[in-house]
Amino acid sequence: MRTKDAQKEVLIRQKTMEIVVKEGLEGFSMHKLAAGVGISVNTIYLNFNNKEDLIIKVYHGVVKKMEEVLLEGFNPEMDFATGLKLQWKNRLRYFMKYPLHIEFTEQIRHSPIYEKVMGLQGKKFTSTMEQFYERAIKNKELIRFPLEIYWSLAYAPLFQLLKFHRQKKSVTGKPFVLTEKKLKQVFSRVLLSLAP
């Protein structure tokens, strides 16, 4: 792919996410995208079959980047506290660096197309997380919970704090900024809740 074409595709993907986040999937159209990027609709069809193909490919690219960031420096053989702390650190970094990705995936998660994109989560990521989970149970560092409960206890507190941080206010409407101290407080309680 020529550099100019690659740059155009990056712009198409970026603008797709921006429009979907701002106007939802219902408000997204190939004509609106073409106008936003300053190209013809036909140029979009050089790389994407249709609107759904475009959305799926953009989502796949977002998931690929997310998995790359979340697995950076991570090894499923880590002890549980160290591994979970690194997962929090990587998720925090991803959230701060790619807020548009987060908002785009949330839009997709609440749309009919989500069923089609669910299978795009890489096997490496899910396999690595499963190995980490099973190893921690085997080493008596973690209680065996149903996966949904484990995931909620391990990550939902972080995601809620990140949501408050993005909104710049807490549940009461008071100003909120996520600090290292707040993260440490919550992380220590999460570890306690998961320990045998």
Secondary structure, DSSP 8 states (H G I E B T S, - for coil): --HHHHHHHHHHHHHHHHHHHHHTTTT--HHHHHHHHTS-HHHHTTT-SSHHHHHHHHHHHHHHHHHHHHTTT--TTS-HHHHHHHHHHHHHHHHHH-HHHHHHHHHHHTSTTHHHHGGGS-HHHHHHHHHHHHHHHHTTSS----HHHHHHHHHHHHHHHHHHHHHTB-TTS-B----HHHHHHHHHHHHHHH--
